[in-house]
Amino acid sequence: MAARPSIGRADRGAGAIPAEAGLTRALYECYAPQVFGFCLHQLGSREEAEDAVQSTFLNAFRGVKRGIAPEQESAWLFKIAHNVCLSRCR
């Protein structure tokens, strides 16, 4: 009998993606360029803006995972981005 590879947390079945990850991916695909432009304007550095965008969508993912369902997705994301940029400026 052949050894069966171990199944970790990442293996949730054939291509299964948690709902919150799917929503976050959809938000990223829709709003990432606008959020990047906002962060670039706020921070003035391409590298800082890229990091801020990453932090913004990580925070959004955490929010969605906690059950937050924003009514105005763009406003919610831009508020998160604004707070991330403020934190980076400090």
C-alpha positions as CSV (number, residue, x, y, z in Angstrom):
1,M,0.0,0.0,0.0
2,A,1.4,3.4,-1.0
3,A,1.9,6.1,1.6
4,R,-0.7,8.8,1.5
5,P,0.6,12.4,1.6
6,S,-0.4,14.3,4.7
7,I,-3.4,16.6,4.3
8,G,-2.9,20.0,5.9
9,R,-5.1,23.0,6.4
10,A,-4.4,24.2,2.9
11,D,-6.0,21.2,1.4
12,R,-9.8,21.8,1.7
13,G,-10.7,19.7,-1.3
14,A,-10.4,20.1,-5.0
15,G,-10.0,23.9,-5.4
16,A,-12.3,24.9,-2.6
17,I,-11.9,28.5,-1.6
18,P,-13.4,29.9,1.6
19,A,-16.2,32.4,0.9
20,E,-14.3,35.3,2.6
21,A,-11.3,34.7,0.4
22,G,-13.4,34.7,-2.7
23,L,-15.0,38.0,-1.7
24,T,-11.7,39.5,-0.8
25,R,-10.3,38.4,-4.2
26,A,-13.2,40.0,-6.0
27,L,-12.7,43.2,-4.1
28,Y,-9.0,43.2,-4.9
29,E,-9.6,42.6,-8.6
30,C,-12.2,45.4,-8.7
31,Y,-10.5,48.0,-6.5
32,A,-6.8,47.4,-6.3
33,P,-5.8,49.9,-9.0
34,Q,-7.9,52.7,-7.4
35,V,-6.6,51.9,-3.9
36,F,-3.0,51.9,-5.2
37,G,-3.5,55.3,-6.8
38,F,-5.0,56.7,-3.6
39,C,-2.1,55.3,-1.5
40,L,0.5,56.5,-3.9
41,H,-1.0,60.0,-3.7
42,Q,-1.1,59.9,0.1
43,L,2.4,58.4,0.6
44,G,4.3,59.6,-2.4
45,S,6.3,56.4,-2.7
46,R,5.5,53.5,-5.0
47,E,7.0,51.0,-2.6
48,E,5.1,52.4,0.4
49,A,1.9,52.5,-1.7
50,E,2.3,48.8,-2.7
51,D,2.8,47.9,1.0
52,A,-0.2,50.0,2.0
53,V,-2.4,48.2,-0.6
54,Q,-1.3,44.9,0.7
55,S,-2.1,45.9,4.3
56,T,-5.5,47.4,3.2
57,F,-6.6,44.1,1.6
58,L,-5.3,42.0,4.5
59,N,-7.3,44.2,6.9
60,A,-10.3,43.8,4.6
61,F,-9.9,40.1,4.6
62,R,-9.8,40.0,8.4
63,G,-13.0,42.2,8.5
64,V,-14.8,39.9,6.1
65,K,-13.7,36.9,8.1
66,R,-15.2,38.5,11.2
67,G,-18.5,38.8,9.4
68,I,-18.4,42.4,8.2
69,A,-20.5,42.9,5.1
70,P,-19.9,46.5,3.8
71,E,-22.8,48.2,2.1
72,Q,-20.5,50.5,0.2
73,E,-17.5,48.4,-0.7
74,S,-15.4,51.2,-2.2
75,A,-16.0,53.6,0.7
76,W,-15.1,50.8,3.2
77,L,-11.9,49.9,1.4
78,F,-10.8,53.6,1.0
79,K,-11.4,54.2,4.7
80,I,-9.2,51.2,5.5
81,A,-6.6,52.5,3.0
82,H,-6.8,56.0,4.6
83,N,-6.2,54.5,8.0
84,V,-3.3,52.4,6.7
85,C,-1.7,55.4,5.1
86,L,-2.1,57.5,8.3
87,S,-0.4,54.7,10.3
88,R,2.5,54.6,7.8
89,C,2.9,58.4,8.0
90,R,3.4,58.3,11.8
